[in-house]
Amino acid sequence: MSDEFYFPQLGRPGFVLVAAMLGALTSALLSDSPSWRTRTIIAITGLSFSIFIGPAVVEWCGITSLQMAGAICYGCGVVGNLIVISFLSWVRQHNIVDMLIDRVTKSAGKEK
């Protein structure tokens, strides 16, 4: 079965974008949050993660199948917001931002 059989009018980037959007929407709809504002943020975060990370994973792994590329981008859209939330929690928990600010201000003081 040819890759071009599926959505030939979209081409590879269009097919991957549709998969990313559907993954992000799935994540937002499965969310426990009753707020549509929160669900919208979840969808945008998942879509952003999927658009940038999904194709990078596909290229890094050397995947040439359109269906596999779509599946990876869909999966990135579903779990993307969870990964971003976990990363931000880790950053807050370990005061990474404060440490970076301290380093930048200390190094700026040494240059003067």
C-alpha positions as CSV (number, residue, x, y, z in Angstrom):
1,M,0.0,0.0,0.0
2,S,1.5,3.3,-1.1
3,D,1.9,6.2,1.3
4,E,0.4,8.5,-1.3
5,F,-2.9,6.6,-1.0
6,Y,-3.7,8.4,2.3
7,F,-4.7,12.1,1.7
8,P,-2.6,12.6,-1.5
9,Q,-4.0,16.2,-1.7
10,L,-2.4,17.0,1.6
11,G,1.0,15.6,1.0
12,R,3.4,14.6,3.9
13,P,3.4,17.9,5.8
14,G,-0.3,18.3,5.6
15,F,-0.9,14.7,6.8
16,V,1.5,15.1,9.7
17,L,-0.2,18.4,10.6
18,V,-3.6,16.8,10.6
19,A,-2.3,14.0,12.8
20,A,-0.7,16.5,15.2
21,M,-4.0,18.5,15.5
22,L,-6.0,15.4,16.1
23,G,-3.6,14.2,18.8
24,A,-3.8,17.6,20.6
25,L,-7.6,17.7,20.4
26,T,-7.8,14.1,21.8
27,S,-5.6,15.2,24.7
28,A,-7.8,18.2,25.3
29,L,-11.0,16.3,25.1
30,L,-9.7,13.6,27.5
31,S,-8.6,16.2,30.0
32,D,-10.3,16.2,33.5
33,S,-10.5,19.9,33.4
34,P,-14.1,21.3,33.0
35,S,-12.8,24.6,31.8
36,W,-12.7,25.2,28.0
37,R,-9.9,27.8,28.6
38,T,-7.7,25.0,30.1
39,R,-8.7,22.6,27.4
40,T,-7.7,25.2,24.8
41,I,-4.3,25.7,26.4
42,I,-3.8,21.9,26.5
43,A,-4.7,21.6,22.8
44,I,-2.3,24.5,21.9
45,T,0.5,23.1,24.0
46,G,0.1,19.6,22.6
47,L,-0.1,20.9,19.0
48,S,3.0,23.0,19.5
49,F,4.9,20.1,21.0
50,S,3.7,17.8,18.2
51,I,4.6,20.2,15.4
52,F,8.1,20.7,16.5
53,I,9.1,17.4,18.3
54,G,7.1,14.9,16.1
55,P,8.9,15.6,12.8
56,A,12.3,15.8,14.6
57,V,11.7,12.3,16.1
58,V,10.6,11.0,12.6
59,E,13.7,12.5,11.0
60,W,16.1,11.3,13.8
61,C,14.8,7.8,13.5
62,G,14.9,7.8,9.7
63,I,11.3,6.9,9.3
64,T,10.0,7.2,5.7
65,S,6.5,5.8,6.1
66,L,3.8,8.5,6.1
67,Q,1.6,6.4,8.4
68,M,4.4,6.0,11.0
69,A,5.2,9.8,10.8
70,G,1.5,10.5,11.4
71,A,1.3,8.1,14.3
72,I,4.4,9.6,16.0
73,C,3.0,13.1,15.5
74,Y,-0.4,12.0,16.8
75,G,1.3,10.5,19.9
76,C,3.3,13.6,20.5
77,G,0.1,15.7,20.3
78,V,-1.5,13.4,22.9
79,V,1.3,13.3,25.4
80,G,3.0,16.6,24.6
81,N,1.2,18.7,27.1
82,L,1.9,16.1,29.8
83,I,5.6,16.3,29.1
84,V,5.6,20.1,29.0
85,I,3.7,20.3,32.4
86,S,6.1,17.8,33.9
87,F,9.1,19.7,32.7
88,L,7.7,23.0,34.0
89,S,7.0,21.4,37.4
90,W,10.6,20.1,37.6
91,V,11.9,23.6,36.7
92,R,9.8,25.2,39.4
93,Q,10.6,22.6,42.0
94,H,14.4,22.9,41.5
95,N,14.4,26.7,41.2
96,I,16.1,26.5,37.8
97,V,15.0,30.0,36.8
98,D,16.4,31.5,39.9
99,M,19.7,29.7,39.4
100,L,19.9,30.9,35.8
101,I,19.1,34.5,36.8
102,D,21.8,34.4,39.5
103,R,24.4,33.1,37.0
104,V,23.5,35.7,34.4
105,T,23.7,38.6,36.9
106,K,26.9,37.3,38.4
107,S,28.6,37.0,35.0
108,A,27.3,40.4,34.0
109,G,28.8,41.9,37.1
110,K,32.2,40.4,36.3
111,E,32.3,41.9,32.9
112,K,32.2,45.5,34.2
